[in-house]
Amino acid sequence: MSEKADCNDSKCPFHGGLKVRGRILEGRVSSLKQQKSAVIEVDYIVDMKKFQRFEKRRRKIHAHVPDCIKLKVGSLVEISSCRRLSKTISFVVTKVLKV
């Protein structure tokens, strides 16, 4: 992360007024076409009781990207739940785990 002077985003959990609460998930960045937001693919496992097996599932989550965090498509990131920022965004990127 950078200095506070570099980040003028009011929706930044580190330099702005956004409070983070609730779920913390890890996922991979699949798209950066929106301004200040990204599409994150989160993989998870579901237990199939009937067949006594596990099933892999994937879901796409839209997350806000603060100015102080630099991302690329394919990066592994940590996202945290926050208040609803728009119609589809209620998560914010808090950490880049692997570029």
GIGI-V435900 format. One record per residue. N is the residue number from 1. NEAR is the number of other ideal C-beta (glycine too) atoms within 10 Angstrom. Layout:
((N,NEAR) (N,NEAR))
This chain:
((1,15) (2,13) (3,8) (4,12) (5,7) (6,11) (7,17) (8,12) (9,18) (10,10) (11,19) (12,21) (13,19) (14,15) (15,20) (16,17) (17,8) (18,18) (19,9) (20,15) (21,9) (22,10) (23,9) (24,13) (25,17) (26,13) (27,25) (28,17) (29,22) (30,14) (31,13) (32,15) (33,8) (34,13) (35,6) (36,13) (37,20) (38,25) (39,18) (40,26) (41,13) (42,16) (43,12) (44,11) (45,9) (46,10) (47,9) (48,10) (49,7) (50,5) (51,8) (52,7) (53,9) (54,10) (55,10) (56,8) (57,10) (58,11) (59,11) (60,11) (61,18) (62,18) (63,26) (64,23) (65,23) (66,22) (67,15) (68,18) (69,22) (70,11) (71,16) (72,9) (73,12) (74,10) (75,19) (76,14) (77,22) (78,14) (79,25) (80,19) (81,15) (82,20) (83,12) (84,9) (85,17) (86,10) (87,7) (88,13) (89,18) (90,17) (91,26) (92,23) (93,22) (94,19) (95,13) (96,16) (97,11) (98,8) (99,11))
